[in-house]
Amino acid sequence: MDVKRLGVIGYQEALDLQKDLVERRRRDEIPDQLLLLEHPPVITLGAKARSSRSHVLESDESLAAKGVGLFETGRGGDVTYHGPGQLVGYPIFNLKPDRCDVHQYVRDLEEALIRAVAAFGIAGRRVKGLTGVWVGPDGAEEKLAAIGVRISRWITSHGFALNVNTAQLTLGTTRGVLAVRSSSTANLFDAVPVTVTVVPPPPCAYTITPQASSAPAIGADGSFTITTTTASCAWTVQLPAGQLVTPQGSALSGVGSGSFNYHVNSNGTNPSSRTIQIKVNNTFLHTIEQFGSGCGFTLSETQVTAPASGGVAVIGISPSDPTCNWTTANTSALGLNPTSGFGTVDLSIEVTIPPNTNATARTMTATIAGRPFRVDQAGAACIATLSPYNAASPVSGGSGSLQINTAAGCAFATTSVPSWVHVTSGGSGTGAAGGSNTLVYSVDANSTTVPCTPSF
């Protein structure tokens, strides 16, 4: 048998070549042939499609505009798509004298394909009642190879299409017949026409966790995780110059989520700390604070956010040496009195964040173990309460007042005041620092015998 690897050739060229080889094989001028090739995008019509093209949902003009060819063939079957990523095989075999069995020939093609893909670790199999090679469990089969043959006086042509990498459809909309995941309907020609839209993949986004760490002066091992939005997102790690960091059994590039292990080399006798940055895709940072030979500290958190109600933040302090002493400063506003101590590996302190009674957000800063610490706190919600909620006035009229209680900085105004009630002061403004604002009003005399009950 001669095997010809033809690369990518047009469908009409392959038809002409098969026709010539069939005649030459019939005359015994050549041995059995196997043509292996790929086609540019093309739709082929078998015998069943020639009587009705209902499964070709695009017009000839639309297909031509997309660069998809359309051909009638001499094989059996309905509509088939060929394109880049399919390995197409056209056996030109003489089945005489002892292989004159069409069904056995098709089963032999299936078996050859099953054995071929097994060499690559793929478990291909048959599905009862269907032609071709399939993968996947019962009820969720996916078609790996299609078979469609022509046999004339026991000389074969056409053959099989093995899906190797068919994820090459161009962006846009393609219409056709979908029948690959159901063993009861696949390859039947009453399958439901569908529209498939090929869209670009989502943009790649990356998250580095943790974004910061610390290392002693003598060096240490560390790692961080790279999380990607899709499994196809590629990343590359850029290490700083000067051999500050070396990989620890990790590749400098990868695809999809993964981790990167590294070793921070010694800072030597340098008394000062140093900041080391490892980049991912030249943008995303993992920052390492390495201590010097002198005393130094890092904080587990250098910035926290807090609600208006306040709360408690637990801040870890990591010293370069257990004998290093530390102090806090400017922390009275945060409910932490200035204090000091000696560094230990597991040291932590509690920072009490008081409630923010003002509607305006605020930022508070302090110094902990020589490191800046910042709290960003939300402002209080603007909710007003009244005291009292109601009052009575005599028939002759009179005056009254009420307290508007709201957070400092919250604006307020009175609305829907009846014509016989007059707000004389405090009807609008901004909440005072004490949270209480006085509204004064007067009520006209009631000249009727009907009680009035206004609200505002």
N, C-alpha and C positions, 0 to 999 in steps of 0.2 A: 504494500500500500504506500502510495506517495502522499506526503502531507505538505500542503502548500500554505504558508502563512502570508496572507496578502495585505495585512494592515487594514486601513480604512479605504473602502472602495464603494462607489455608488451602486445602488440596487440594480439599475439596468445593466451595468457592466457585469455584475455578478450573475444576472440571469443569462446574459449572452455567453458568459464563460461556462456556466453549467450546461447550457444547451449544446455547446461544442464538445464538452467533455463526455456528455451522455452518449452522443453519436460515436465518438472515438472509442468509448468503452464498449459499446455495443459491437463494434467491429474488431474488438480485442486488440486494438492498437496500443492501448495503455493499460496498466494495472488499475486496481481500485484506487480512488482518489479521496482525500479529505481536505476540503477548503476551510481554513480558519480565518475569520475576518471580523471587522466591525463595519456597520453602515452609518452614514449620516442619518439624521432624523427622517424616517419614512413610515408611512402607513401602507400596509399591503392588504389586498382584498383576496380572500379565498373564494372557493366555489359558492358558499352560502351567501357571501356578501355581494356577488355579482348580480343576483336576482333582486336584492334589496339592500340599499346602502343606508338603512335607517340608523345603524350604529356609528356612522360617520357624521358627527354632529356639526362639523365645520364645513363651510363651503370650500370648493377648490381654490377660490381666490384667497380666502382667509388662510388656508394652509400654506399656499404659495408665499403669502406675505410673511409667514412665520418661518419660512425656509424648510417646511416639511413636505417631502415628496409623497406621491400617491400612485400606487401601481396595482394593476390586476395581475394575479399570478395563476399558475396552473396547479397549485396545491389545493387540498381540502381546507375546510374550516371557514372562519368568518374574518373579522378584522384583527390585525396584529400590528403593533408598533415596534419598530426597531430604531435603535439610536446608540450614541456613544455610551460605553459602559456595558454593553452586551457583547459577549463572545458568541458569534454566530458560526455554526458549523454546517457545511453542506457535504454530506457523504455522497460520492458517486460510486455506488457499489453495484456489482453484478451478483444477484442473489441466486442465479442458477449455478449448479443444478440441484443443490441440496439445502438451500435456504429460502425456498419459495413459500414463505409464510409471512404475510403482512403484519399480523399481530405480533408474531415472535420478533420480527425486525424492530418494531416499535419498543417492545419490552427490552430488547438488547440495547437500544439507544439509551433508554432510561437507566439500565444497569451500568453502562459505561459512564454516564454522568454522575451517578451515585458514587461510584468508585473514585472518580476524579476529584469530586469535592471532598470526599473523606480524607484524601491526602492533605487537605488544608484544615482538617479538624471540623468539618461541617457535616452534620448528620442528615444527609438527604434521604428521602424516602418516597414511596409511592402512596397514593390515596386511591382507595378502591373505587372503581367506576370512572376514574379520571385519567387523562393522559398527561405526562410530564413528571417533573421531580419537585418535591415539596419539602419544606422545613416547618418546624413548630409542632406543638401538641395537637391532638384531635380537637376539632372545633375551632382552632385558631391557626389553621395552616396558612402558609404564605408560599406563593409559587416561586421556585428558584429557577426552573428551566421549562420552556415551552417546546413542544415538538409538533411539527407539521411537515408531512412528507408527500412526495409524489413518486409513484412507481409506474414505469411504462415498460412493458415487456420484461419485467423483473430487473430493470436498471433504475436505481434510486436517484432522486435529486431532492432539493430543498433539505430540511433537516431540523436543527434545534437552535434555540437562542438561550444562552445561559446568562442570567443577570449577575454580573460581577459588581458593578458600581453604576447604577442607573440614576443616581441623584444629580443629574445634570440638566434638568429641565430649566429653560430660561425663565426669568421673571415674567409673570403675566398669567393669563388664564388659558387652560387647556381643557377641552371637553372630550369625553370618551365614555367607555363602558368600564365600570369598576366591578371586578369579581375575583378577588384574590383571597379573602379571609373566610369564606364559608364553603365547607366541603360539599354542601348540598346544591350550591348554585354556581360555583366557579366553573368557568368554561362553557356554561350554558348560554344560549344566545337570546334569552329573554331577560338578561341581566338589566339592572336599572341604570339608565344613562345618568351620569353625574358631571358636575363641573368642579375641577380642581384648580385652585388658584395658588401659584407658587409665589411666595413672598420672601423678601430678604430676611435673614435671621435677625433677631433682636441685637442691638448694639451690645458689645462686651462691656461689662462693668466689673470692678474688682474691689474686694474688701480685704484689708490686712488686719489680722488679729493675733496678738495684741499689736498696737501701734507703737508701743514703747516698752523698754525694759532697762535693767541696770546690770552692771557687771563689776566685780571687784578689780583692783589694780592688777592682780596676778592673772586675770583672764578667767573665762568660764564658757561653758556651752550654752546655747540658746536656740530657740526656734520660733517660727511664726507660721500662721496658716494663711494661704491665699484662697479666697472664695470667689468663684466666677459665676456670672449669671447663666452661662450655658457651658456644656461640656466641650464645646469647640473653641472656647476662648483661649488663646495662647498667651503666655507670659514669659518674661525673661528677668532674671535678677541681676542687678548691677551692684557690685561690691565697691566700697570706697578704695581709693588708691592707698598705697603704702602698706599693704599686707596687714591692715588692722583686723580684718576678719577673714577667715578661711572656711570654705564649705565643709560640712561634716557628713559625708555620704549622700549628699543631695546634688541633683543636677541643677545647673543654673537656668534651665528653661523647662517648660512643661506646657501641657494643654489641659484645661479644666481645673477644678479645685485640687489643691495639694498643699504640701507643707515644705518648708525649707529649714534645714538644720545647719547651724553654723557654730564656729568657735571664735570667741573674742580673744585675741592675743594679748600678752602682757603689756601693761602701760609702763613697765620698767620702773625706774626711780623717779619718774616725773611726779612732783607733789600735787600737780593740778589735775583735776578731772578733765575728761574730753568727751565730746559728743560725736558719736559714730552714726552715720545714716546709711542704711541699705535701701536701695530703690528697687521697685518692681515696675517694669515698663517705663523707666525714667521719670515716673510721676509719683507713684504711691510709696510712702515711706514707712520704714520700721526704724525707730530711733533708739539707740543704745546710749545710756549715760554710764560711762566707765569712770570709776573713781581713780584718783591719783594715789600716790604713796602717802599723802597727808589725809586728814579727815575730810569726809564729804558725805552728803546725804542725798537720797532721792525720796520723793513722795509717791505713794500709790496713786494719788489723784492730785493734780495741780489746779484743777478747775472743776467745780460742781455746779449744777443748777438746782434750784430749790423752789417749791411752791410758795405762795404768799403766806401760807400757814406756818412756814418754817419747818424745822426738823433737826435731825442729828446726822452728821456725816462722820464716818469712821475713816481716818486717814492713817495709812501705814507709813512708817519711817524706816528706810533701809540705810544703815550706816556703812561706811567703808571699813570700819573696824569697831568691835564692840566697846572699845575704850573711849571712843569719840563722844564728847559731850555736845548737847544741843540745847537750844532755847527757842521760845516762841516770842513774837512781838507783834504789836498792833492788832491783837486778837480780841480785845475787850468787846468790840461791837459784835463779835461772833459768839459771845458767851464762853470764851476760853481765856482764862486769866494767863498772863505771862508766866511761863514756867520753864523749867530746864530739867535735864536728866542725862543719863548715859545711854548711848546707842546699844540696842540689842537687836538680834536678828528679827524677832517677831514683834517689835514695838509698834503700838498703834495708839492714837489719841482720838478722843471724841470732840467734835466741833459742833456746838449747839447753835443753830441758826434761828434767831428770833423771828416771830411773825412780822410781816410787812403790812402795817395798817394803812399805808398810803397806796393810792391807785397807780402810782408810777413805779415801774420796775426799777430795781437798784442793783448796784454792784458793790460788793464789799471785798476788801483785800486784807491780807495778813502775811506775816513771814513765819514759817514753821521750819525749824532746823536750817535756817539760812536760805530756804527756798521760797519763792513767791507762791502764794496760795490765793485763789480767787473764788468768790461765790456770786453767781448771777441769779437773782431772786425775782420772781414774778410779782407784779403789783396786785393789790387786793381787788376783788370783784366789786363793781359799783352797784351795791344793793342798798336801797333806802328803806328805813322804817320811820314811822311817825309816832309821836307821843304827845298828847293822847290821840287816839284814832277818831274820836268824835267829841262833840261838845253841844251844849244847849244854850240858846239865847232867848231872852224875854221878848214879848211882843213889841216892846218899845225899841228893840235893837240893842246894839252894844258892840263890844270888841272882845277879841280873844287872841290867843297865840298857841303855837305848837312847836315842838322840836322836830327837826329833820335830822335823823342820824344816818350818816353815810361815811364812807372812808374818805380820808383827806385826799383832795385832788379830784374827787368825783363831781362832775357838773350836774345840776338839777334845775328844774323849772316847774312852775305851776301851769296847769291847763284846765280848760272847761270850767272856768269860774262863772257862776250865775251872776246876772246883772245886779242883784241886790246884795252881793257879798263883794267886798273890796279888799284886796291884798295891799296893805300899806307899807310893808317892808319885808325883806327876806324872801321874796317870791322866787328868786332865782339866784344862782351863784355857784360856788365851788365849795365842796366840803372843807370845813376848817380842820386844823391840825388835831383839835380835840374830838372831832367826829360829830359835834352837835351844832346845829344851826337853827336860829329862831325865826319863825315866820309869824308876822303880826297881821291881823285882819280885822275888819269892822263889818257889822251886819246892819242893814237898814231896818226901820220899823216895819212890821207886818200890818198893812192896812185892811187885810181881809180877815175873815173868820176861819180860813182854812190853814192848818199848820203847813209850814214849808220845810222840806228836808233836802237841802242841797248837798252836793258833793263836789270836790275839786281836788 
